[in-house]
Amino acid sequence: MNNTEQLKEKLIKKLKSDNAMTIAINGKWGVGKTYFWNKFIENHKSDFKKVAYVSLFGKNTLDDIKNDVLVQVSMLKKITESKLIKNIKPTINRVFKSGYFDVEISLTSILSLLTPNDFKDVIVCFDDFERKSDKLDMKDIFGFISLLKENKNCKIVMILNEDELNKNIEDKKILEYKDKIIDYEFKFEPNVKEVFELVYKGNFRYQKSVLEYFKKYNITNIRVMKRVINSLNDYKDLILGIRNEKIENLVVDKIISFSTINAMFSIDFNKFDEHVNKEISKRLSTLSKYNDDEDNADSDIDNNQACIYDKAMRYMGIDKSRIYTTLVEENPNNISSSIIENIRYYVKTSMIDKEHFNQCIEKAKSYIWIPEEVEKLRKNILFGFNTSYKDSIKELDEIFKTNKDNVIEIFGIGNFIYYINLLKRDNILNFDYDKFIKEVLRDYFTSSDIEKCNEEYRKYTTFAVDEEICAYIKELLQEKNRSVSIEKLLIDLYNENLSNEDKEILKSYDDKKLEEEIIKDKKLIMYIFDIFDENKMQDNELKEKFINIFRNLAKSENQDYSKRAKFFLDKFIN
């Protein structure tokens, strides 16, 4: 018999007795103690008809608690019919209103009038001890519970998490006296399957995958389970439309893991990625010197956040001690990145971009076989003593040449270059792979949007060791960045909605070329004047960049240039 069933039997036996008692149900946070209690009472209505449930959360005074108890106990109706009510009128000290009467009356006086018979068969459950107000003294709460039990012959159930209460020094002291009022303490320690059955009755399509994941990481938090189940249900129709078992399993796995870490930690995924990349760099013992200044700057992730991200990595199945192998060598494809992007957006907003999801799935269907085939060939090349080395090289070469337009989309830059280096090692095909690499990279950076290019560059330079490739990619990225409209960047700067990424693009412009653009278009000069005039140039590096351009123009032999540039400098700088 499992823990939940045993607890049910014990509760039925004790609560059916005629004796007053206090029972504590003690369990960890989030395992479903309250959920279990509510279900227990719902399923035993015929046995326990008079049950009051009092959450201490939101109660600021002991009178608030007494009020809640008295309102819920059905026997209060008899108080309104009693002549004794008139005798305690002089003791009025507050207004007590309920659905049964509307009179000014002392709560303490009412309690003193109630006899044990008034509380016959009444069960009062107190919950949320860990979330009580600091204004409430645990000693007073225990005193009230003791009064109900000892003087009113009442049965009390306390739902608590003693581990959490022990974190508070004052509550910890009071807990030392709990044995004086608690007659039975039952541990609520359900296993994963028990908690899951509390949340979800019956079967659903992904139950096996969900239970395996929860068991693997011993997740018994009922709120996390609900979030994961809700996420899978929200994606259900889209997943059913995939009709590819490998991709479906990939999507389900990512929904489960990302829903879990978001429910548990509510993390910033961008900072999470930053933390993961830095961990990869640590394992490689060095950061590439081609990283941007922003990447090389001290991280704004503090130690507490880093600990949370380490835990999140574990729930993502990332082995920190083998992080490079886990993320790079054992997952040699880039196909899932767009699917992950879709799921991350959902777990943060509860909205699914269905069009984007379907596009991701169609693309994945086209390429899903390639990473597996390439990885098989890699193992044959390195370890396949019983396979033809030359044939494996030829097959790998053919895959990359045939899918030249999509290899970065499939593998990402790092893994693409890793595989090409395998082909370059002996170069038994006498092919110019260096030229091939540059052609693939140039085509990708030409055809892809800036955000994708910047992201691929950031990922590659996090753990890149090929300085020549790093320099070439940076050159391509600068060309790509320069294609962005300067006018648009200046308008965004004036409107104070220039992103950090676009700010870096503006900084990357060559001063001489930027000067030429300014000379050609007077609108650009007007934007710059307005930005400086309204003090919207807050970035010192960018500010200095424009000042230097105007200083250079002020030295020009062309009087049309120099006069206007000097006017700018006199107005804003000198």
C-alpha positions in Angstrom: 0.0 0.0 0.0 1.4 3.4 -1.0 1.9 6.4 1.2 -1.3 8.1 0.1 -3.5 5.1 0.7 -2.0 4.5 4.1 -2.6 8.1 5.0 -6.3 7.9 3.9 -6.8 4.8 6.1 -5.2 6.5 9.1 -7.3 9.7 8.7 -10.6 7.8 8.4 -9.8 5.8 11.5 -8.8 8.7 13.7 -11.3 11.3 12.5 -14.2 8.8 13.0 -13.4 8.4 16.7 -15.2 10.3 19.4 -12.1 11.8 20.9 -10.8 15.3 20.4 -7.4 15.3 18.8 -4.9 17.3 16.7 -3.5 15.6 13.6 -0.5 17.1 11.7 0.0 16.3 8.0 3.6 17.2 7.4 5.1 17.2 3.9 7.4 19.1 1.6 6.3 22.2 -0.2 4.3 21.6 -3.4 3.7 17.9 -3.1 0.0 18.3 -2.9 -0.9 18.2 0.8 -3.8 20.7 0.4 -4.9 19.0 -2.8 -4.9 15.6 -1.1 -6.9 16.9 1.9 -9.6 18.6 -0.3 -9.9 15.4 -2.4 -10.1 13.3 0.8 -12.9 15.3 2.2 -14.8 15.5 -1.1 -14.6 11.7 -1.4 -15.8 11.1 2.2 -18.6 13.7 2.5 -20.9 11.2 4.0 -18.4 10.4 6.8 -17.3 14.0 7.6 -20.1 16.5 7.0 -18.9 19.4 9.2 -15.5 20.5 8.0 -14.0 24.0 8.3 -10.9 24.9 6.2 -8.9 27.9 7.4 -5.9 29.2 5.4 -3.6 31.3 7.6 -2.4 33.1 4.4 -3.9 36.6 4.5 -4.9 36.5 8.1 -3.4 39.4 10.1 -4.9 38.9 13.6 -6.1 36.0 15.7 -9.6 37.4 15.5 -9.5 36.9 11.7 -8.8 33.2 12.3 -11.6 33.0 14.9 -14.0 34.8 12.6 -13.3 32.3 9.8 -13.8 29.3 12.0 -17.1 30.6 13.5 -18.5 31.6 10.1 -17.8 28.1 8.7 -19.1 26.0 11.5 -22.7 25.2 10.7 -23.7 25.1 14.4 -23.4 28.9 14.6 -27.0 29.1 13.5 -28.0 27.9 17.0 -26.2 30.9 18.5 -28.6 33.3 16.9 -31.5 31.5 18.4 -30.1 31.5 21.9 -31.2 34.0 24.6 -27.7 34.0 25.9 -26.8 36.4 23.1 -28.4 39.2 25.0 -26.3 38.6 28.1 -23.0 39.2 26.2 -24.1 42.3 24.4 -22.3 44.6 26.9 -19.0 42.9 26.0 -19.1 44.3 22.4 -15.7 45.1 21.1 -15.9 44.7 17.4 -18.4 44.2 14.5 -18.9 40.6 13.6 -21.0 40.0 10.5 -21.8 36.7 8.9 -24.5 35.2 6.8 -26.3 34.1 9.9 -26.6 37.3 11.8 -25.5 40.9 11.8 -24.8 42.1 15.3 -22.0 43.7 17.3 -20.5 40.9 19.3 -17.2 39.8 20.9 -15.7 36.8 19.2 -14.1 35.6 22.4 -17.5 35.8 24.1 -19.1 33.7 21.5 -16.4 31.1 21.8 -16.9 31.0 25.6 -20.6 30.4 25.1 -20.1 27.4 22.8 -20.0 24.0 24.4 -18.2 20.9 23.3 -21.5 19.7 22.0 -21.7 22.6 19.6 -18.5 21.3 18.1 -19.6 17.7 17.9 -18.3 16.0 14.8 -16.7 19.3 13.6 -13.2 19.1 11.9 -11.2 22.2 11.6 -8.3 22.1 9.2 -5.6 24.8 9.5 -3.3 25.3 6.4 -0.5 27.6 5.2 1.4 27.9 8.4 4.5 28.7 6.3 2.7 31.7 4.7 1.3 33.3 7.8 1.7 37.0 8.4 4.5 38.2 10.5 1.9 39.9 12.6 0.6 36.6 13.7 2.4 34.9 16.6 2.6 31.1 16.2 2.2 30.8 20.0 -1.3 32.4 19.7 -2.3 30.2 16.9 -1.2 27.1 18.8 -3.1 28.4 21.8 -6.3 28.8 19.8 -5.9 25.3 18.4 -5.4 24.0 21.9 -8.6 25.7 23.1 -10.6 24.1 20.3 -9.2 20.7 21.1 -9.2 20.8 24.9 -12.2 22.9 25.7 -14.5 22.4 22.7 -13.7 18.7 22.0 -12.9 19.6 18.4 -10.8 17.5 15.9 -8.0 19.6 14.4 -6.0 18.9 11.2 -2.8 20.9 10.7 -1.3 20.9 7.2 2.3 22.1 7.4 5.8 21.9 6.1 8.0 21.7 9.1 11.2 22.2 7.0 10.0 25.6 5.9 8.9 26.6 9.4 12.3 25.7 10.8 13.9 28.4 8.6 12.2 31.0 10.7 14.0 31.3 14.1 10.8 32.4 16.0 8.6 29.7 14.5 11.3 27.1 15.1 11.3 27.9 18.8 7.5 27.5 19.0 7.6 24.3 17.0 9.6 22.8 19.9 6.2 22.8 21.8 4.1 21.4 19.0 4.2 17.9 20.6 2.1 19.3 23.4 -0.9 19.9 21.2 -0.3 17.4 18.3 -1.5 13.8 19.0 -0.6 12.3 15.7 1.9 13.4 13.0 1.5 11.8 9.6 4.2 12.2 7.0 2.9 13.0 3.5 5.6 11.6 1.3 3.9 10.5 -1.9 6.1 9.2 -4.8 6.0 10.7 -8.2 3.3 8.4 -9.5 1.0 9.1 -6.5 1.4 12.9 -6.9 0.7 12.6 -10.6 -2.5 10.6 -10.0 -3.6 13.4 -7.6 -3.2 15.8 -10.5 -4.4 13.7 -13.4 -6.9 10.8 -13.4 -6.9 8.5 -16.4 -4.5 8.4 -19.3 -3.3 10.9 -21.9 -1.1 10.5 -24.9 2.2 11.7 -23.3 1.7 10.3 -19.9 4.6 7.8 -20.2 7.1 10.4 -21.3 6.0 12.8 -18.5 6.1 10.2 -15.8 9.6 9.0 -16.9 10.8 12.6 -16.8 9.3 13.3 -13.4 10.7 10.0 -12.0 14.2 10.6 -13.5 14.4 14.0 -11.6 12.2 13.0 -8.7 9.8 15.9 -9.3 6.8 15.7 -6.9 5.7 19.3 -7.1 2.1 19.4 -8.0 2.2 22.9 -9.5 5.0 21.9 -11.8 3.2 18.8 -12.9 0.1 20.9 -13.7 2.1 23.4 -15.7 3.7 20.6 -17.8 0.4 18.8 -18.4 -1.3 22.1 -19.4 1.6 22.9 -21.8 1.3 19.5 -23.5 -2.4 19.9 -23.8 -2.0 23.3 -25.4 0.3 21.9 -28.0 -1.6 18.7 -28.4 -3.3 19.4 -31.8 -0.1 20.8 -33.2 1.9 17.7 -32.1 -0.7 15.4 -33.5 -0.2 17.1 -36.9 3.6 16.4 -36.9 3.3 12.8 -38.1 6.9 12.1 -37.6 7.8 10.1 -34.5 11.4 11.4 -34.0 10.3 15.0 -34.3 7.2 14.5 -32.1 9.5 13.0 -29.4 11.8 15.9 -29.7 9.0 18.4 -29.3 7.4 16.6 -26.4 10.8 16.3 -24.7 11.5 20.1 -25.1 8.0 21.1 -23.9 8.3 18.9 -20.8 11.8 20.2 -19.9 11.2 23.9 -20.6 7.8 24.0 -18.9 9.4 22.4 -15.9 12.4 24.8 -15.5 10.1 27.8 -16.1 7.6 26.6 -13.5 10.4 25.9 -11.0 12.7 28.8 -11.5 11.0 31.3 -13.9 14.4 31.9 -15.4 15.6 34.5 -17.9 16.4 32.2 -20.9 18.9 34.7 -22.4 20.9 34.7 -19.2 20.5 31.0 -19.0 22.1 30.7 -22.5 24.9 33.0 -21.4 25.6 30.9 -18.4 25.6 27.6 -20.5 28.0 29.2 -23.0 30.3 30.3 -20.3 30.3 26.8 -18.8 31.3 25.5 -22.2 34.1 28.0 -22.3 35.4 27.0 -18.9 35.6 23.4 -20.0 37.7 24.5 -23.0 39.9 26.5 -20.5 39.8 29.7 -22.6 37.5 32.2 -24.2 38.1 33.1 -27.8 39.9 36.5 -28.2 37.4 37.2 -31.0 34.5 37.5 -28.6 32.8 40.9 -28.5 33.6 43.2 -25.6 30.2 42.6 -24.3 30.8 38.8 -24.2 34.2 39.3 -22.5 32.8 41.7 -19.9 32.1 40.5 -16.4 28.8 38.7 -16.3 25.9 40.3 -14.5 24.8 36.8 -13.4 25.3 36.6 -9.6 26.2 33.4 -7.7 22.5 32.8 -6.7 21.4 33.0 -10.3 24.3 30.8 -11.4 23.2 28.1 -8.9 19.6 28.3 -10.3 20.9 28.0 -13.9 23.0 25.0 -12.8 19.9 23.3 -11.5 18.0 24.2 -14.7 20.8 22.6 -16.7 20.3 19.4 -14.8 16.6 19.3 -15.6 17.5 19.9 -19.3 19.6 16.8 -19.1 22.9 18.8 -19.4 25.8 17.1 -17.6 27.9 20.0 -16.4 31.0 17.9 -16.1 30.6 16.8 -19.7 29.0 20.0 -21.0 30.9 20.4 -24.3 30.4 16.7 -25.2 26.7 16.8 -24.2 25.8 20.0 -26.1 28.3 19.9 -29.0 29.4 16.4 -29.8 26.3 14.5 -28.8 23.8 17.0 -30.2 25.4 17.9 -33.5 22.5 19.7 -35.1 20.8 23.0 -35.1 17.4 21.8 -36.1 15.8 22.0 -32.7 16.9 25.6 -32.0 13.9 27.2 -33.8 11.5 24.7 -32.1 13.0 25.6 -28.7 12.5 29.3 -29.5 8.8 28.6 -30.1 8.4 26.7 -26.9 10.3 29.3 -24.8 8.0 32.0 -26.2 5.0 29.9 -25.1 6.2 29.1 -21.6 6.8 32.8 -21.0 3.6 34.1 -22.6 1.2 31.1 -22.6 0.7 31.9 -26.3 1.7 29.6 -29.2 2.9 31.1 -32.5 1.3 28.3 -34.6 2.5 29.5 -37.9 6.1 29.7 -36.7 5.7 26.2 -35.1 4.5 24.6 -38.3 7.3 26.2 -40.3 9.8 24.8 -37.8 8.3 21.3 -38.1 8.3 21.4 -41.9 11.9 22.4 -42.0 12.8 19.7 -39.4 11.1 17.1 -41.5 13.3 18.0 -44.5 16.6 17.7 -42.5 16.0 15.4 -39.6 17.8 12.4 -41.2 20.9 14.4 -42.0 22.5 14.9 -38.5 22.0 11.2 -37.7 23.6 10.1 -41.0 26.5 12.5 -40.6 27.1 11.4 -37.0 27.1 7.8 -38.1 29.7 8.6 -40.8 31.8 10.6 -38.3 32.0 7.5 -36.0 32.8 5.3 -39.0 35.7 7.7 -40.0 37.1 7.8 -36.5 36.3 4.4 -35.0 35.0 2.1 -37.8 37.8 -0.3 -38.3 35.5 -2.7 -40.2 34.2 0.0 -42.6 35.8 1.7 -45.6 37.5 5.0 -44.6 37.4 6.3 -48.1 33.8 5.5 -48.7 32.8 7.2 -45.4 34.7 10.3 -46.4 33.0 10.4 -49.8 29.6 10.0 -48.3 30.2 12.8 -45.8 31.6 15.0 -48.5 28.6 14.4 -50.7 26.1 15.2 -47.9 27.7 18.6 -47.2 28.0 19.5 -50.9 24.5 18.5 -51.7 23.1 20.5 -48.7 25.5 23.4 -49.1 22.6 26.0 -48.8 21.3 24.6 -45.5 24.2 23.2 -43.5 24.5 26.2 -41.2 20.7 26.0 -40.6 21.1 22.3 -39.8 24.3 22.1 -37.8 25.2 25.7 -36.8 28.6 27.1 -37.6 30.6 25.2 -35.0 29.5 21.7 -35.9 29.6 22.5 -39.6 33.3 23.4 -39.4 34.0 20.5 -37.1 32.8 18.0 -39.7 34.5 19.8 -42.6 37.8 19.6 -40.6 37.3 15.8 -40.5 37.3 16.0 -44.3 40.3 18.4 -44.4 42.4 16.2 -42.1 43.7 13.9 -44.8 41.9 15.6 -47.7 42.0 12.4 -49.8 39.5 14.0 -52.2 41.9 16.9 -52.9 39.2 19.5 -52.5 39.5 23.1 -51.4 37.5 22.9 -48.2 38.8 26.3 -46.9 37.2 27.9 -49.9 34.0 25.8 -49.4 33.7 27.0 -45.7 34.0 30.6 -46.7 31.4 30.2 -49.5 28.9 28.6 -47.2 29.5 31.2 -44.5 29.2 34.1 -46.9 25.9 32.7 -48.4 24.5 32.2 -45.0 25.3 35.7 -43.7 24.0 37.2 -46.9 20.7 35.5 -46.9 19.9 35.3 -43.2 18.5 38.1 -41.0 20.8 40.1 -38.7 19.4 38.5 -35.5 20.3 35.0 -36.7 23.7 36.0 -37.9 24.5 37.7 -34.6 23.3 34.7 -32.7 25.4 32.2 -34.8 28.4 34.4 -34.4 28.0 34.6 -30.6 27.5 30.9 -30.3 30.5 30.0 -32.4 32.9 32.5 -30.8 32.0 31.2 -27.3 34.0 28.1 -27.9 35.8 28.6 -31.2 39.5 27.8 -31.6 40.0 28.7 -35.3 41.1 32.4 -35.2 41.0 32.7 -39.0 37.4 31.6 -39.2 36.5 33.9 -36.3 38.0 36.8 -38.1 36.3 36.0 -41.3 32.9 35.6 -39.6 33.4 38.9 -37.9 34.1 40.6 -41.2 30.9 39.1 -42.7 28.9 40.2 -39.7 30.2 43.8 -40.0 29.3 43.8 -43.7 25.8 42.6 -42.8 25.4 45.1 -40.0 26.4 48.0 -42.4 23.5 47.0 -44.6 21.1 48.3 -42.0 19.6 51.7 -42.7 21.6 54.4 -40.8 18.5 56.5 -40.9 16.4 53.9 -39.2 19.1 53.5 -36.5 19.2 57.2 -35.9 15.4 57.4 -35.7 15.3 54.6 -33.2 18.1 56.3 -31.2 16.1 59.5 -31.2 12.9 57.7 -30.1 15.0 55.9 -27.3 14.1 52.4 -28.5 17.4 51.5 -30.1 18.2 47.9 -29.1 21.6 46.9 -27.7 22.2 44.9 -30.8 21.4 47.8 -33.1 23.6 50.0 -31.0 26.5 47.7 -31.6 25.7 47.8 -35.3 25.9 51.6 -35.3 29.2 51.5 -33.4 30.6 49.0 -36.0 30.2 51.5 -38.9 33.5 52.7 -40.2 33.9 56.4 -39.3 34.9 57.4 -42.8 31.9 55.6 -44.4 29.5 57.0 -41.8 30.9 60.5 -42.6 30.2 60.0 -46.3 26.6 58.9 -45.6 26.1 62.0 -43.4 27.4 64.3 -46.1 25.1 62.8 -48.7 21.9 63.1 -46.7 21.0 66.2 -44.7 18.2 64.3 -42.9 20.9 62.3 -41.1 22.5 65.5 -39.8 19.1 66.8 -38.7 18.5 63.6 -36.7 22.0 63.9 -35.1 21.4 67.5 -34.2 18.0 66.6 -32.6 19.6 63.7 -30.7 22.3 65.9 -29.2 20.0 68.9 -28.7 17.6 66.8 -26.6 20.4 65.0 -24.8 19.4 61.5 -26.1 23.0 60.4 -26.9 23.6 58.6 -23.6 26.1 56.0 -24.9 29.6 57.6 -24.4 31.3 55.5 -27.1 28.6 56.3 -29.6 28.7 60.0 -28.6 32.4 60.2 -29.1 32.1 58.5 -32.5 29.9 61.2 -33.8 31.9 64.0 -32.2 35.0 62.7 -33.9 33.2 62.7 -37.3 32.3 66.3 -36.9 35.8 67.2 -35.7 37.2 65.7 -38.8 34.7 67.5 -41.0 35.6 70.8 -39.2 39.2 70.4 -40.5 38.0 69.9 -44.1 39.1 72.3 -46.8 35.6 72.3 -48.1 34.1 75.4 -46.4 30.5 74.0 -46.7 31.6 71.0 -44.6 33.8 72.8 -42.1 31.4 75.7 -41.3 28.5 73.4 -40.5 30.6 71.0 -38.5 32.1 73.9 -36.4 28.5 75.1 -35.8 27.7 71.6 -34.4 30.8 71.5 -32.2 30.2 75.1 -30.9 26.6 74.3 -30.0 27.1 70.9 -28.3 30.8 70.4 -27.4 32.9 73.6 -27.1 
